[in-house]
Amino acid sequence: MILLNGVSGFNGPDQVTDGDYFKKICYSLIHTLNGNVLSFSEPKVARHYYEVKVNVLEENLSILLNNVYPFIAFASSVDYGYIEFVDNELLLNEFSPYYRVLCSNELNEPLVIKESKGKITVENENELNDAEVYNIKYWKSKTVGDIVFNYWD
């Protein structure tokens, strides 16, 4: 299950992923693959994940780490409110000993949202809290990835 309580960064467990460790792992693994780390960005007020831009095997990618849980994903494009998730077998093999690598089909899974008598529920398997469900509706999230790697403020 990906949609754990607080995965969006709202009202979840009092924990955060270790950004310094993530940075070290990225630099080490990308260097081993003869690639380059182009930039490292920490979560911001409205962005609840780390982003490391890399060039590996002549391909520019972003490696994303959720701010609460040790979930990472790879993306070919990261724009405000839209992420193009991709799978990369080489990076999957390198990062999986350290993190749970989420595949594009998991992240692109459509959200099933029901509204009845003013109450909103997410039908996908989840442990989301009320604040997260509220934000899903408010920000019009469409996929699991929209929640795990979000730009909500």
Phi, psi and omega in degrees: 000136181259323187277067179279160178305123177085003183301334180279349183097004181247123171053034180259202180296154181277071181213154173220153177285156184274102182293324179295319178296316178301316180299314179298316180299314181299311181299317181294310184291318181294321176298318178301328180270012182060033178253183180230140170273122183269325178196159178227124181236131177275163176303151178239183181306315184258356181243119188258045177199160173274151174225127175242118177269131183226160168236116180223132183053043178062026178234131175272126180221162170246141174249123184249138176236124176300143183285344184250315183247153181282058178254129175238160178212163178245144182219144176271339181211133177229107178237157180310115177081000179213128178231132176263097181285141178225161174257143178218105186301319180298310180292324176304312181296324182286320187270339185297335174292342186252330187218162170276114181272121180270133181274159183299325180292328175293315184285331179271004178300126180294143174283139175252108184245131178242143176232125181217124179055040178079358179257133181257136174228147174259120185279340175299150178304125184198164172233026185297147178269172184301322179296322179292316180298318177302314181292328176300316179291314183300315183271000177058046179297140183248333185228166175302318180298330177296335180270313185293323179236086189243165177244036181279147175241000000 
